[in-house]
Amino acid sequence: MNTQAVVIPAAGQVELREVALKPLGADDVLVRTRLTSISAGTERMLLRGVMPHPMLQFPVVPGYETVGQVIDAGENARQWLGRRVYVGGNYGFVGVNAAFGGQSAHIVAPRSHLTDIESLQDEEGLFLALAATALHGVDIAHVQPGARVLVLGQGVVGCLAARFLKACGAFVAVTDKAPERLRFAVADAVVDPSPPPLSPLSSGEYDVLVDATGKMEAIAPWLMSVKKGGRVVLLGYYERIDLPYMPAFLRELTFAVSKEWAPGDLVRARDAIAGGTIRVRDLITHRLPARDAARAFDLALNDPACMKVAMAWES
């Protein structure tokens, strides 16, 4: 079977082309895609050609934010027929690399990679991966009710992390150098992106610092804002860890690295959205048809006013 998919044939290029899907296995399903979105951090690395091997093998189909309906299934996956699902990628292409593979009109995936989203609207389902990532980061932050937390960066993951932290009962402050993003913030305080001139004698204001910028240079100036014995959560992706030691030494800081989500987090994130613990649809700023994929990628990666693009695929 052939289908349409977004393909990055080489660094810096995005196009829509026909690709071949592998036949269904006994544990596989065929999903007709309804909506996809662009995870700016991951897709930016793919488009730049810097995604770690073996994911980066051009031509590659990007994407792991896919919502659709199961229209066929192997003999061991028949219980999924007809269900609306979130799919974290496509593993069934022929002749093209499925680094994540979600930007496709049809998807072949094992049943183990499905999450039922009958309790959500399609646009809400788009956020499962990033909501689960944010939730996992909040888990490893070990935040107690009443704790004071500063979140650096109010892209989608940063916004969602702040919302989960608020739901935990923390006092949440946020900052971002792009004022367009701060209008989506759900927080107790919005602080100036320029760190205050703190001295080693100051006691620090925050129990936890969560970085969602993915930039070491954004973290370093804020380390002295953390209280002694505080925690720093690295919620972005970094080429290397490179931070000044003196602030960490003076504050006796603990650093925690958050790697996407843990088993069960997709379901927890789904239920948090469905139950109203956090809201997500307000983060969709642009809606485009999948045929305008090149424009959608340009918006997602280059327009600071773009938080999330929802791309609709024709039936």
C-alpha positions in Angstrom: 0.0 0.0 0.0 1.2 3.5 -0.8 0.3 6.7 1.1 1.3 10.3 1.3 3.9 11.4 3.9 6.1 14.3 4.9 9.6 13.5 3.9 12.9 15.2 4.7 15.1 14.0 1.7 18.1 16.0 2.8 19.1 18.6 5.4 16.9 21.8 5.2 14.3 20.3 2.8 10.7 19.3 3.5 8.3 17.8 0.9 5.1 15.7 0.6 5.6 12.6 -1.4 4.2 9.1 -1.9 5.8 6.3 0.2 5.2 2.6 0.6 3.9 0.9 3.7 4.9 -2.6 4.7 2.1 -5.3 5.0 0.4 -5.7 8.3 1.9 -8.2 10.7 -0.2 -10.1 13.2 0.4 -7.6 16.0 0.1 -4.5 13.7 -2.6 -2.0 12.9 -3.3 0.3 10.0 -4.2 3.8 11.1 -5.9 6.5 8.9 -4.3 9.7 10.2 -6.6 12.6 11.1 -4.2 15.1 12.7 -0.4 15.4 13.2 1.7 18.1 14.7 5.4 19.1 14.8 7.6 18.7 17.8 9.9 21.7 17.1 12.9 20.5 19.1 13.1 17.1 17.6 12.1 18.1 14.1 14.6 21.0 14.1 17.4 18.5 14.8 16.2 16.2 12.0 16.0 19.1 9.6 19.4 20.4 10.5 20.9 16.9 10.1 22.1 16.6 13.7 19.8 14.0 15.1 21.9 11.2 16.6 22.5 8.0 14.6 20.7 5.8 13.7 17.7 8.0 13.6 19.2 10.3 11.0 19.3 8.5 7.7 17.9 10.5 4.8 15.3 10.3 3.4 13.4 10.3 6.7 9.8 10.7 7.7 9.5 12.9 10.9 6.9 13.1 13.6 5.6 11.3 16.7 2.4 13.4 17.3 -0.2 11.5 15.4 -4.0 11.1 16.0 -6.1 8.8 13.8 -8.5 5.9 13.6 -7.6 2.2 13.3 -9.1 0.9 10.0 -7.4 -2.5 9.7 -5.6 -4.8 12.1 -3.6 -8.0 12.2 -5.2 -11.1 13.8 -3.8 -10.3 17.3 -4.9 -6.7 17.2 -8.5 -6.9 16.1 -9.7 -5.3 19.3 -8.3 -2.0 18.1 -10.5 -1.8 15.0 -12.5 1.4 14.8 -10.8 3.1 17.8 -9.4 6.6 17.8 -5.8 6.4 18.9 -2.6 8.3 19.5 0.3 6.7 17.7 3.9 7.5 18.7 5.4 6.9 15.3 5.3 4.7 12.2 7.5 1.6 12.0 6.2 0.3 8.7 7.7 2.1 5.7 9.5 0.5 2.8 12.5 2.3 1.4 12.4 5.3 3.6 13.7 5.8 7.2 11.0 6.1 9.8 13.0 8.0 12.4 9.7 8.6 14.1 7.5 8.4 11.0 4.3 10.0 12.3 3.8 12.5 9.5 2.0 10.2 7.2 -1.6 9.8 5.9 -1.6 6.2 6.9 0.5 4.4 9.6 1.5 0.8 10.2 2.4 0.4 13.9 2.4 -2.4 16.5 -0.5 -2.4 18.8 1.9 -1.8 21.7 2.5 1.7 20.4 -1.2 2.8 20.6 -2.9 4.8 23.2 -6.7 4.9 23.2 -7.9 8.5 23.1 -11.7 8.0 23.0 -11.9 10.3 26.0 -10.2 13.2 24.2 -10.9 15.4 21.3 -8.5 14.9 18.4 -6.6 18.2 19.0 -6.1 17.2 22.6 -4.7 13.9 21.6 -1.9 15.6 19.7 -0.3 16.7 23.0 0.1 13.2 24.5 3.8 12.9 23.8 4.8 16.3 25.1 2.4 16.2 28.0 3.8 12.8 29.1 7.3 14.3 28.7 6.4 17.3 30.9 4.7 15.0 33.4 7.8 12.8 33.7 10.0 15.9 34.2 7.7 17.0 37.0 7.9 13.5 38.5 11.7 13.6 38.8 11.6 17.2 40.2 10.1 15.7 43.4 8.0 18.8 44.0 6.0 19.1 47.2 2.9 21.2 47.6 4.0 24.8 48.4 7.4 24.4 46.8 8.6 27.3 44.7 9.6 26.4 41.2 11.0 28.4 38.3 10.5 27.1 34.8 12.8 28.4 32.1 11.2 28.4 28.7 7.6 28.5 27.7 7.5 26.5 24.6 5.0 23.7 24.7 6.9 21.4 27.0 7.6 24.3 29.4 4.0 25.4 29.4 2.8 21.9 30.1 5.4 21.4 32.8 4.2 24.7 34.5 0.6 23.5 34.3 1.4 20.1 35.9 3.5 21.8 38.6 0.5 24.1 39.4 -1.7 21.0 39.7 0.8 19.6 42.2 0.3 22.6 44.4 3.6 24.4 43.7 4.1 28.1 43.4 5.2 28.4 39.8 7.2 31.2 38.2 8.0 31.2 34.5 10.2 33.1 32.1 11.0 33.2 28.4 12.9 35.6 26.2 10.0 35.4 23.6 7.1 37.5 25.0 4.8 35.9 22.5 5.0 32.6 24.4 4.4 34.1 27.8 0.7 34.9 26.9 0.1 31.1 27.1 1.7 30.7 30.6 -0.3 29.4 33.4 1.7 30.4 36.5 1.7 32.4 39.7 4.4 34.8 38.4 6.1 35.8 35.2 9.6 36.9 35.8 12.0 39.0 33.7 14.2 36.8 31.5 17.3 38.6 32.7 18.5 36.9 35.9 18.8 39.1 39.0 22.3 40.0 40.1 22.5 37.6 43.1 25.5 37.2 45.3 26.8 34.1 47.1 25.3 35.6 50.3 21.7 35.5 49.0 19.6 32.6 50.1 18.0 31.9 46.7 14.3 32.0 45.9 13.4 28.7 44.3 13.4 25.1 45.6 13.5 23.7 42.0 14.7 25.0 38.7 13.2 23.3 35.6 14.9 24.1 32.3 12.7 23.6 29.2 14.9 25.8 26.9 17.4 23.1 26.0 20.2 25.7 26.3 23.0 25.5 28.8 23.6 29.2 28.6 20.0 29.8 29.7 20.5 27.7 32.9 23.8 29.0 34.2 22.7 32.5 35.2 19.8 31.2 37.3 21.7 28.6 39.4 22.2 31.0 42.3 18.5 31.6 42.4 18.0 28.1 43.7 18.0 27.5 47.4 20.7 25.4 49.1 20.0 21.8 48.5 17.7 22.6 45.6 17.1 20.6 42.5 17.7 21.4 38.8 15.8 19.4 36.2 17.1 19.3 32.7 13.9 18.9 30.6 15.4 19.8 27.2 17.8 18.1 24.9 21.4 19.2 25.1 24.5 18.5 23.0 26.6 18.5 26.2 26.3 19.4 29.9 28.4 22.5 30.5 27.5 24.5 33.6 29.6 26.6 36.0 30.6 24.5 39.0 30.8 27.3 41.6 27.0 28.0 41.9 26.3 24.3 42.1 29.0 23.9 44.7 27.7 26.8 46.8 24.1 25.7 46.6 24.9 21.9 46.9 22.5 21.4 44.0 21.2 18.1 42.7 20.8 17.8 38.9 18.3 15.5 37.3 18.0 14.6 33.6 14.6 13.8 32.2 14.4 11.5 29.3 11.0 11.7 27.6 8.3 9.7 29.3 8.2 6.6 31.4 5.9 3.6 30.9 2.3 4.6 31.8 2.9 8.3 31.4 1.0 8.6 28.1 -2.1 7.2 29.8 -1.6 9.4 32.9 -1.2 12.4 30.6 -4.3 11.4 28.7 -6.3 11.1 31.9 -5.0 14.4 33.2 -6.2 16.2 30.0 -9.5 14.3 29.9 -10.2 15.1 33.6 -9.4 18.8 33.3 -6.3 18.7 35.4 -4.5 20.6 32.6 -5.8 22.2 29.4 -3.9 21.9 26.1 -6.1 23.1 23.1 -5.3 26.7 23.8 -1.7 26.0 22.8 -2.7 25.3 19.1 -2.0 28.6 17.3 -2.1 27.4 13.7 -4.2 24.9 11.7 -3.1 23.9 8.2 -3.8 21.1 5.8 -1.1 18.5 5.5 -0.5 19.5 1.9 1.0 22.7 3.3 3.6 20.8 5.3 6.5 22.9 4.2 4.8 26.0 5.4 3.8 24.3 8.7 7.4 23.4 9.4 8.5 26.9 8.6 6.0 28.3 11.1 6.8 25.7 13.8 10.5 26.2 13.6 10.9 29.9 12.8 7.9 31.9 14.0 8.1 32.7 17.8 4.3 33.4 17.8 3.7 29.7 16.8 3.2 27.4 19.7 1.7 24.4 18.0 0.6 23.6 14.4 -2.2 21.1 13.9 -2.0 19.6 10.4 -5.2 17.9 9.0 -4.9 14.9 6.7 -7.6 14.3 4.1 -9.6 11.1 4.5 
